Amino acid sequence: MPSEPSGWAEIRHPFHPHRGQRFAVIRARRIGGVDTVILRDPELGSFAVPREWTDLAAPNSTERVDGSTQRLEVYALCDLVALIDAVVARSRGGLAK
């Protein structure tokens, strides 16, 4: 597990009821094979969430600055262009059938 977190963590999971809220970090643990952070709230008490549900998660290459995720990767788009080009060429008789 990466270094022990400290300070605060914001819940980022889109369906978590406390999404967008920040909580004090008590500690990090590995529970059931999942990197987990234990958070503290004065009203809720302590609770655990997977680290990947918080802003403490490792950077995600598909997540944008605004928190949304990209739908396709550049390489997938290039493959799609090549496929379309091949289909168009074949329909025009450019490729052997």
PyMOL CGO cylinders between C-alpha atoms (Angstrom):
from pymol import cmd
from pymol.cgo import CYLINDER

trace = [
    CYLINDER, 0.00, 0.00, 0.00, 1.29, 3.52, -0.71, 0.3, 1, 1, 1, 1, 1, 1,
    CYLINDER, 1.29, 3.52, -0.71, 2.36, 5.81, 2.10, 0.3, 1, 1, 1, 1, 1, 1,
    CYLINDER, 2.36, 5.81, 2.10, -0.01, 6.29, 5.02, 0.3, 1, 1, 1, 1, 1, 1,
    CYLINDER, -0.01, 6.29, 5.02, -2.46, 9.08, 4.17, 0.3, 1, 1, 1, 1, 1, 1,
    CYLINDER, -2.46, 9.08, 4.17, -3.11, 11.91, 6.57, 0.3, 1, 1, 1, 1, 1, 1,
    CYLINDER, -3.11, 11.91, 6.57, -5.28, 14.96, 6.62, 0.3, 1, 1, 1, 1, 1, 1,
    CYLINDER, -5.28, 14.96, 6.62, -8.49, 14.86, 4.67, 0.3, 1, 1, 1, 1, 1, 1,
    CYLINDER, -8.49, 14.86, 4.67, -10.10, 12.83, 1.90, 0.3, 1, 1, 1, 1, 1, 1,
    CYLINDER, -10.10, 12.83, 1.90, -12.98, 13.68, -0.39, 0.3, 1, 1, 1, 1, 1, 1,
    CYLINDER, -12.98, 13.68, -0.39, -15.35, 10.93, -1.44, 0.3, 1, 1, 1, 1, 1, 1,
    CYLINDER, -15.35, 10.93, -1.44, -15.52, 10.88, -5.24, 0.3, 1, 1, 1, 1, 1, 1,
    CYLINDER, -15.52, 10.88, -5.24, -17.52, 7.72, -5.99, 0.3, 1, 1, 1, 1, 1, 1,
    CYLINDER, -17.52, 7.72, -5.99, -20.48, 8.88, -8.12, 0.3, 1, 1, 1, 1, 1, 1,
    CYLINDER, -20.48, 8.88, -8.12, -23.09, 6.85, -6.22, 0.3, 1, 1, 1, 1, 1, 1,
    CYLINDER, -23.09, 6.85, -6.22, -21.84, 7.25, -2.64, 0.3, 1, 1, 1, 1, 1, 1,
    CYLINDER, -21.84, 7.25, -2.64, -24.33, 9.23, -0.51, 0.3, 1, 1, 1, 1, 1, 1,
    CYLINDER, -24.33, 9.23, -0.51, -21.49, 11.46, 0.80, 0.3, 1, 1, 1, 1, 1, 1,
    CYLINDER, -21.49, 11.46, 0.80, -19.95, 12.22, -2.60, 0.3, 1, 1, 1, 1, 1, 1,
    CYLINDER, -19.95, 12.22, -2.60, -18.21, 15.59, -2.60, 0.3, 1, 1, 1, 1, 1, 1,
    CYLINDER, -18.21, 15.59, -2.60, -17.84, 15.69, 1.20, 0.3, 1, 1, 1, 1, 1, 1,
    CYLINDER, -17.84, 15.69, 1.20, -14.46, 15.76, 2.95, 0.3, 1, 1, 1, 1, 1, 1,
    CYLINDER, -14.46, 15.76, 2.95, -13.64, 13.67, 5.99, 0.3, 1, 1, 1, 1, 1, 1,
    CYLINDER, -13.64, 13.67, 5.99, -10.67, 13.41, 8.33, 0.3, 1, 1, 1, 1, 1, 1,
    CYLINDER, -10.67, 13.41, 8.33, -8.46, 10.41, 7.58, 0.3, 1, 1, 1, 1, 1, 1,
    CYLINDER, -8.46, 10.41, 7.58, -7.80, 8.20, 10.59, 0.3, 1, 1, 1, 1, 1, 1,
    CYLINDER, -7.80, 8.20, 10.59, -5.69, 5.55, 8.86, 0.3, 1, 1, 1, 1, 1, 1,
    CYLINDER, -5.69, 5.55, 8.86, -5.30, 3.30, 5.84, 0.3, 1, 1, 1, 1, 1, 1,
    CYLINDER, -5.30, 3.30, 5.84, -5.65, -0.47, 5.88, 0.3, 1, 1, 1, 1, 1, 1,
    CYLINDER, -5.65, -0.47, 5.88, -5.95, -3.37, 3.52, 0.3, 1, 1, 1, 1, 1, 1,
    CYLINDER, -5.95, -3.37, 3.52, -9.30, -5.03, 4.19, 0.3, 1, 1, 1, 1, 1, 1,
    CYLINDER, -9.30, -5.03, 4.19, -10.30, -8.11, 2.22, 0.3, 1, 1, 1, 1, 1, 1,
    CYLINDER, -10.30, -8.11, 2.22, -7.56, -7.38, -0.31, 0.3, 1, 1, 1, 1, 1, 1,
    CYLINDER, -7.56, -7.38, -0.31, -8.84, -3.82, -0.91, 0.3, 1, 1, 1, 1, 1, 1,
    CYLINDER, -8.84, -3.82, -0.91, -6.85, -0.69, -0.06, 0.3, 1, 1, 1, 1, 1, 1,
    CYLINDER, -6.85, -0.69, -0.06, -9.19, 1.10, 2.33, 0.3, 1, 1, 1, 1, 1, 1,
    CYLINDER, -9.19, 1.10, 2.33, -9.18, 4.39, 4.23, 0.3, 1, 1, 1, 1, 1, 1,
    CYLINDER, -9.18, 4.39, 4.23, -10.87, 4.83, 7.56, 0.3, 1, 1, 1, 1, 1, 1,
    CYLINDER, -10.87, 4.83, 7.56, -12.54, 8.23, 7.73, 0.3, 1, 1, 1, 1, 1, 1,
    CYLINDER, -12.54, 8.23, 7.73, -13.98, 10.16, 10.66, 0.3, 1, 1, 1, 1, 1, 1,
    CYLINDER, -13.98, 10.16, 10.66, -16.97, 12.45, 10.83, 0.3, 1, 1, 1, 1, 1, 1,
    CYLINDER, -16.97, 12.45, 10.83, -18.23, 14.09, 14.05, 0.3, 1, 1, 1, 1, 1, 1,
    CYLINDER, -18.23, 14.09, 14.05, -21.82, 12.99, 13.33, 0.3, 1, 1, 1, 1, 1, 1,
    CYLINDER, -21.82, 12.99, 13.33, -21.28, 9.69, 11.48, 0.3, 1, 1, 1, 1, 1, 1,
    CYLINDER, -21.28, 9.69, 11.48, -18.37, 8.41, 13.53, 0.3, 1, 1, 1, 1, 1, 1,
    CYLINDER, -18.37, 8.41, 13.53, -15.71, 6.38, 11.74, 0.3, 1, 1, 1, 1, 1, 1,
    CYLINDER, -15.71, 6.38, 11.74, -16.32, 4.43, 8.56, 0.3, 1, 1, 1, 1, 1, 1,
    CYLINDER, -16.32, 4.43, 8.56, -14.25, 2.75, 5.87, 0.3, 1, 1, 1, 1, 1, 1,
    CYLINDER, -14.25, 2.75, 5.87, -14.34, 3.22, 2.11, 0.3, 1, 1, 1, 1, 1, 1,
    CYLINDER, -14.34, 3.22, 2.11, -12.12, 1.86, -0.65, 0.3, 1, 1, 1, 1, 1, 1,
    CYLINDER, -12.12, 1.86, -0.65, -9.24, 4.26, -1.33, 0.3, 1, 1, 1, 1, 1, 1,
    CYLINDER, -9.24, 4.26, -1.33, -10.20, 4.35, -5.02, 0.3, 1, 1, 1, 1, 1, 1,
    CYLINDER, -10.20, 4.35, -5.02, -13.52, 6.00, -4.04, 0.3, 1, 1, 1, 1, 1, 1,
    CYLINDER, -13.52, 6.00, -4.04, -11.61, 9.02, -2.69, 0.3, 1, 1, 1, 1, 1, 1,
    CYLINDER, -11.61, 9.02, -2.69, -9.30, 11.71, -3.97, 0.3, 1, 1, 1, 1, 1, 1,
    CYLINDER, -9.30, 11.71, -3.97, -6.44, 9.74, -2.36, 0.3, 1, 1, 1, 1, 1, 1,
    CYLINDER, -6.44, 9.74, -2.36, -6.64, 7.17, -5.18, 0.3, 1, 1, 1, 1, 1, 1,
    CYLINDER, -6.64, 7.17, -5.18, -3.82, 6.83, -7.66, 0.3, 1, 1, 1, 1, 1, 1,
    CYLINDER, -3.82, 6.83, -7.66, -4.33, 9.06, -10.70, 0.3, 1, 1, 1, 1, 1, 1,
    CYLINDER, -4.33, 9.06, -10.70, -6.62, 7.54, -13.30, 0.3, 1, 1, 1, 1, 1, 1,
    CYLINDER, -6.62, 7.54, -13.30, -5.56, 8.08, -16.92, 0.3, 1, 1, 1, 1, 1, 1,
    CYLINDER, -5.56, 8.08, -16.92, -9.19, 8.18, -18.04, 0.3, 1, 1, 1, 1, 1, 1,
    CYLINDER, -9.19, 8.18, -18.04, -10.35, 10.77, -15.49, 0.3, 1, 1, 1, 1, 1, 1,
    CYLINDER, -10.35, 10.77, -15.49, -10.45, 14.39, -16.57, 0.3, 1, 1, 1, 1, 1, 1,
    CYLINDER, -10.45, 14.39, -16.57, -9.82, 17.43, -14.40, 0.3, 1, 1, 1, 1, 1, 1,
    CYLINDER, -9.82, 17.43, -14.40, -13.56, 18.02, -14.00, 0.3, 1, 1, 1, 1, 1, 1,
    CYLINDER, -13.56, 18.02, -14.00, -14.03, 14.48, -12.63, 0.3, 1, 1, 1, 1, 1, 1,
    CYLINDER, -14.03, 14.48, -12.63, -15.72, 13.08, -15.74, 0.3, 1, 1, 1, 1, 1, 1,
    CYLINDER, -15.72, 13.08, -15.74, -14.16, 10.18, -17.62, 0.3, 1, 1, 1, 1, 1, 1,
    CYLINDER, -14.16, 10.18, -17.62, -13.27, 9.97, -21.26, 0.3, 1, 1, 1, 1, 1, 1,
    CYLINDER, -13.27, 9.97, -21.26, -15.32, 7.60, -23.35, 0.3, 1, 1, 1, 1, 1, 1,
    CYLINDER, -15.32, 7.60, -23.35, -12.59, 6.40, -25.74, 0.3, 1, 1, 1, 1, 1, 1,
    CYLINDER, -12.59, 6.40, -25.74, -8.82, 6.37, -25.72, 0.3, 1, 1, 1, 1, 1, 1,
    CYLINDER, -8.82, 6.37, -25.72, -6.82, 7.88, -28.58, 0.3, 1, 1, 1, 1, 1, 1,
    CYLINDER, -6.82, 7.88, -28.58, -5.54, 4.45, -29.63, 0.3, 1, 1, 1, 1, 1, 1,
    CYLINDER, -5.54, 4.45, -29.63, -9.07, 3.09, -29.83, 0.3, 1, 1, 1, 1, 1, 1,
    CYLINDER, -9.07, 3.09, -29.83, -10.08, 6.03, -32.04, 0.3, 1, 1, 1, 1, 1, 1,
    CYLINDER, -10.08, 6.03, -32.04, -7.09, 5.38, -34.33, 0.3, 1, 1, 1, 1, 1, 1,
    CYLINDER, -7.09, 5.38, -34.33, -8.11, 1.72, -34.62, 0.3, 1, 1, 1, 1, 1, 1,
    CYLINDER, -8.11, 1.72, -34.62, -11.66, 2.82, -35.43, 0.3, 1, 1, 1, 1, 1, 1,
    CYLINDER, -11.66, 2.82, -35.43, -10.43, 5.15, -38.20, 0.3, 1, 1, 1, 1, 1, 1,
    CYLINDER, -10.43, 5.15, -38.20, -8.33, 2.31, -39.68, 0.3, 1, 1, 1, 1, 1, 1,
    CYLINDER, -8.33, 2.31, -39.68, -11.34, -0.02, -39.57, 0.3, 1, 1, 1, 1, 1, 1,
    CYLINDER, -11.34, -0.02, -39.57, -13.60, 2.52, -41.27, 0.3, 1, 1, 1, 1, 1, 1,
    CYLINDER, -13.60, 2.52, -41.27, -10.97, 3.16, -43.94, 0.3, 1, 1, 1, 1, 1, 1,
    CYLINDER, -10.97, 3.16, -43.94, -10.71, -0.59, -44.60, 0.3, 1, 1, 1, 1, 1, 1,
    CYLINDER, -10.71, -0.59, -44.60, -14.49, -0.98, -44.88, 0.3, 1, 1, 1, 1, 1, 1,
    CYLINDER, -14.49, -0.98, -44.88, -14.78, 1.99, -47.23, 0.3, 1, 1, 1, 1, 1, 1,
    CYLINDER, -14.78, 1.99, -47.23, -11.89, 0.71, -49.39, 0.3, 1, 1, 1, 1, 1, 1,
    CYLINDER, -11.89, 0.71, -49.39, -13.42, -2.75, -49.54, 0.3, 1, 1, 1, 1, 1, 1,
    CYLINDER, -13.42, -2.75, -49.54, -16.85, -1.39, -50.51, 0.3, 1, 1, 1, 1, 1, 1,
    CYLINDER, -16.85, -1.39, -50.51, -15.21, 0.52, -53.38, 0.3, 1, 1, 1, 1, 1, 1,
    CYLINDER, -15.21, 0.52, -53.38, -13.45, -2.64, -54.53, 0.3, 1, 1, 1, 1, 1, 1,
    CYLINDER, -13.45, -2.64, -54.53, -10.05, -1.53, -53.29, 0.3, 1, 1, 1, 1, 1, 1,
    CYLINDER, -10.05, -1.53, -53.29, -9.37, -4.73, -51.39, 0.3, 1, 1, 1, 1, 1, 1,
    CYLINDER, -9.37, -4.73, -51.39, -9.48, -8.30, -52.65, 0.3, 1, 1, 1, 1, 1, 1,
    CYLINDER, -9.48, -8.30, -52.65, -12.57, -10.15, -51.47, 0.3, 1, 1, 1, 1, 1, 1,
]
cmd.load_cgo(trace, "trace")
